[in-house]
Amino acid sequence: MMPQPASRNLTCLSVPPGAEGVARVRAALREALGNGPAVAVLPLDDGTVHVRRQWAAAAPDTPLESDDTAVVVTTSGSSGDPVGVLLGGAQIRAAAAASHARLAAGPGRWVAAVPVTAVGGLMVLARAIDAGLEPVAWPGVGGAMPFTPENFLPTAAKALSLCAADGAPAYVALVPTQVARLAGSPQALDALARFSQVVVGAAALPAALRAVVERAGVRVVSAYGASETCGGVVYDGVPLPGVTVSLDPDGLILVGGDTIALGYRAQPALTAETFVDGRFLTADLGALDEGVLRVLGRADDLIKVGGQKVSLGAIADAVRTLEGVTDVAVLAVADVEWGQRPLIVVVGAAPAPTILAAVADSLGPTRSDVRRVAELPYLPNGKIDRRTLVSAMEEH
């Protein structure tokens, strides 16, 4: 017998950037968590190919797979097409409560500074609902304006003032790029140090950057997770309450427990392949040391150069610490002689010979090349837009 489509309605919510979008998503999320219509949170259609792919991933004209679905959120699509992820109300509530259970000061007031159309920003609003406190929206959220210390400081001041008045802890979720920009401003670091904790996710937080902000008194939590896990559910390597972490035989990270998505939107084959025995099979390699997870990088970041395995993430880590490097990404490019080789795309003034010497000292011969750019392309959720970067490198 064919499964019957769900009777629950799905509303596609077009989310403008800025505080208005935050308010819309918060209201729709509260209704969805209260058994109202399920909602697909999607960026305002600006005509770009990427945004249209996100709308297509939500499959607005296809019956919803499950009445347990509260939210459809699309993946970033940083290196491929976005897919819609079916998040249940129970899973969202469990992730929000687990986050507050782990954070030192318990439920508090959140600053919404990352896009609420992606899982990181969505879960900020879920935590705000769990805490019963109005979030404070940074006016540039979702791409309304570039993120700078100057335009973030008034938002931080407002949140801290409200918390001082009612005694609530103050929290903010950021991506590493935002942290790096704030780290260059003593005033911004002073403000961050007044938050109970700063949760950093979407990408790995470089150890050197973490050390800088922690020396300034900022209490940082590095979060690991995915859209399929209701966002970051592993804090500083330790799973949140109700979350499990294990490794498959190939070393890929499996996340299980109370926060795992119901599957993918209109993608039954991908759902069956990726969600195994109630656990989400990530594309990340990991190591476990007495229950503490260390993320080694994406499996597809390992390439073979003349038969030798080379980690693109390890190359990026080696370059990132060099003086004069402000940002870096490493791509795999085709090569007639070696099959593949790494292309190090660098922002900053560090000389190419210095970069290549640092990589060789750390990893041995990798056959890398260096390309310098003025800036790297980023998606609104803080991840490098690898598709755009690859296209730009191919054009040159």
N, C-alpha and C positions, 0 to 999 in steps of 0.2 A: 504494500500500500504506500502511495506517495505521501510524504509528510504534508500536512496542511499548513498554509501560511498563517502567520500570527494575526490576531485580530487587532493588536495594538497599532495605532496610527503612528506614522513617522512624519515629523515636521522638519523641513530643511530650513535652518535659520541662517540668513545672510548677515554676517557679523561685520559691521564697520570697524575700523581701527579707533583706538582711543577709549575714553571712559564710557561712551555710549554703548560700545560693543560689550564691554565688561558687564554693564548693567543688564543688557539683553540676555547674555548667556547665563548670568546668575539667576535671573528670573525663570528662564526656560529650564535650567538644571534643577532648580528647586521644585518646579512643577513635575518634571520627569521623575525625580526621586520620590515624589509623592503619588506615583501611579498615574500621572497625567500622560500626555502624548510623549513618545520617545522623540528625541531631537538629534538631528545631525548638525553639528556646529561647523560652519564653513566660512572661509573668508569672503568678503564682499567681492562679487565677480567684477574684476577689473579688466577682463578681456585677455589676460595673460594665459599662456598655455598651461603653466603650472597650476593656477587656480582652477581652470576648467577641468584639469585632470582630477583635482580634489573633489569637485562637484560630481564628476562621473563616478569616482570611487564610492561615493555615498549611495549610488544607485537609487535616486529619488523615486523612480517609477516602479521599483521592484518591491513586492510584498516583504514585510519585515520577517526575518527568520524566526524570531522568538519574542514572546510577550515579556520575557525577562529583560529584554534590552531597554536600557534607559537612554543611552547616548551612543551615537555613531561618531567616532572621531577618526580622521584620516591620518595615516602615517606621513612622515615628512616628505618622502619621495626624493631624498637627497641624492640617491644614486640610481633610482628606478622609478617606475610609476607608483603613485600613492595607492594605498589600499584602505578600505574602510574597516574599522575595528569595532566590533559589537561589545559595548561595555554594559554590564548589568548593574542595576541599582544597588544590589547587595554588594557587588564587588567594589563599586565606587565608595560606598559608605564604609566598607571594611578598610579600604586603603587610607581614607581620610582619618578614621579613628586610630589606625595603627601608627600613622605618622605622628599624631598628637601624643600617643602613648610613648613613643620613643623620644620625642623632643623634650629637653630637660624641664621646660616650664609648663608643659601641657598645652591644652587648647588656647589659642590666642588670636590676635588680629593680624591679617595678612595683607601685604602689599602685592597687588597684581601688576607685575612688570614684564611678564613674558606672555606671548600670544595665547589668548583663551580659546582659540580654534585648534590648538595643539594640546596634547594631553598634559603637559606641564602646567600650562595656565589654567586649563580646565580643573585640574586637581587642586590648584590654589583656591578656586571658588568652592570646590567641594569641601575643603578644609574650613573655609570661612562659614559655610552652612553648618558644618559639624560643630564649630565653635559658637555659632549663634551671634557672630560679630560681623558688622559691615566691613568688607574689604576696602582698602584705599587703592584707587587705580592711578598708576603713573599715566599722565596724559598721552604719552607717546606709544602706549602698548599696542601691539599689532601693526606697527609700522607707521603710526601717525606722525612721528618725527624721529630723527636719529637719537640714539641713547647717548647722553653725555652726563658727566657729574653735575653740571650746572642745572640741567632740567630734571635730574632725579632728586636733587637735594630738597626741593620744596615738598615733594611727595613723601620722602623719608621723614621730614620734619613734621608733617601733618600726622602721619601714622604714629610717630613717637609721642606727639602731644596728646593724641587721643588715648594712647595706652597709659601715659602718665596720669591722665584724668580718671580712667576707670580701673587701673591696676592690671590690665591684661598684658600678657607677653606680646612682644612685637616680632613678627617673622617676615622674611622676604625670600622669594625664590628667584634665583638669577641663573644665567648661563655664563660659562667661563669668559666669553667676550665682554660681557657687561662687567664682570668682576675685574678684568684687566683694565678696563677704562676707569673704573672707580679707584683702582689701586694707584693711579697717577695723581690723585687729588687728596691731599691731607684732610681737607674738610669732609670729603665723601667717606674716607676711611674712619674718621671720627664718628660720623653718623652711623655707619655700618656697625661699628663697635658697640653702639647703644642698643642694637637689636639683640633679642634673646638668642637667636641663631639665624644664620644665613644658609639656606639650602641651595646647593649648586648642582645642576643636572644638565641633561641634553647631550653633553659631551664630557670627556674626561677633563678634570681640573688639573692642570700641570702642577707638579709638586713645588716648583719654584714659586709659582704665583700664590699657591696656598700658603707657603712659608711667609711671603711678604705680607699678606693680609692678616695672618695670625700674629705676626710680630706687632701689628697695629692694634691687637686686642679683639679682632673680629672672630667670632665663634662660628666656624665653617663646618657644614656637614656636606659631604660629597655623596650625591644620590645616584644610584644605578637602577635602571628599569627601562621600560618601553611602553608604547601605546598599549600593547597587549597585556601589560601587567598593571594597568592604571597608574602609569608613571613610575617614578622612583620608589622602589620598595625595598631597596638594600641601602642602608645608610652606613657610610664608612666601612663597607665590606660585610656588615652584619645585617641579616634579613630582619625586617620588621616583624612584630608579632603576627602570627597567622600566615607567614610567608616561609617557603622552603626554597633552598638553593642546592642544586646538585650538578654533576657533570655527566654527560653521556660518554660512551666509549671513545669518541673522537675528541673529547675535551671541550665540547660545546656546553654552554651554560643552560641549564634547565631551571626555570622558575615555576614553583607551584604554590598552592595554598588558596587563600580566600579572595585574592585580588585578580585572578586570571580571567581574561576576556572570554566571551562566549564563542568567539570565532571571528571569521572575516565576512564582510558584507558581500553577498552574491559570489562567493569564492569557495564552494564546498571542497574542492580538491585541495586547495591551499590550506584550508582549515584542518582537514584530515592529516595533512603532512606536517603541520606546524604545532598543533595542539595534541599532545601525546599523553594519554592517561591522566588528563586533568592538569598537565603541565605545559608550559610554553617553551618550545625549543628555540632559543635565540640563535643568532648567527655570530655570537661572540665566544671566543676562547677564554677559558678561565682556569684558575687554580684555587684550591681550597686548602687553607692551613688552619687546622683546628676550628673549622666552621667559619672562618673569615674568608670572604671571596676577594680574589684579586683578578681584575679583568685584564687580560693580556692583549686584547685587540680583536678586531673582526676576523673571522676565518678567511674572508675574501681579501683581507689585507696581506695574506701570505702569498707571495708569488714565487715562481721558479725562474731564476736567472742562470741560464746555462746549467740547469740541473740542481742548483743550490737554492734552498729555501731562504727567502728574504722577507722580513716583516716591514711593511711600509710604516706601520705605527711606531716601530722601534727606531726607524730612521727619523721620523718626525720628532720623537722624544729627544734624540741626540742633537738635532739641529735647534730645537726650541730653546735650549739652555745657553746658546751662544750669544755673546754680546753683539748687539746690532741687529738681531733677528726679532722682529715684532710680531710676526705671524708666519705660519708654515703649513703647507699641505703637501702630501706625497701621493703621486698618481702612478699607476702602472701603464707603461706605454709599450707598444709592439716594437720589437727590434729584430732585424734580419739575422744577426749573428747570435744573440743571446735568447731569443724567443720573447722575453720581456725584460724590461729594466725599469728601475724607479726614476721618476722625474720629480725633483724636489722644487716646489714652487714656493718662493720666499718673498716675504715683505720685509724690507729693511736693508741695511747697508753692509752687512757682513759679506766679505769677499767670498767668491765661489770656492777658491782653493781652501780657505779656512773651513768652509762648510763640508767639503768633500773629505778633508783630513779628519774632521771630528767624526764623521760617519765611519770612515775606515778604522779609526782608533777604537770605536765602540763596537762595530759589527764585522770588521774585516771587509774584503772586497765586495761591493754591491753593484758595480757598474752604473752608479747613479750619475745623473746629469742635473744641472741647476738652471732654473728659469726664474728671473726676478719680475715681480709685478708690483703695481702701486698698492693694490689691495686685493683681498680674496673675496669672492662672492659668498654671502651668507643668506640663508633662509630666515624668515622672521623668528623661527623657534631657536635660533642660535647655532644651527648646524651648518657646516660648509655645504654650499650648493655644488656638489661634485659634478653633476651633469653640466651645469653652466661652465664650470672650470675646465672640464675636459674639452668642451666645445671651443672655448677660448684658446686652449693650448693647441688644438688641432688647426685652428685658423692661422696660427703663427708657427 
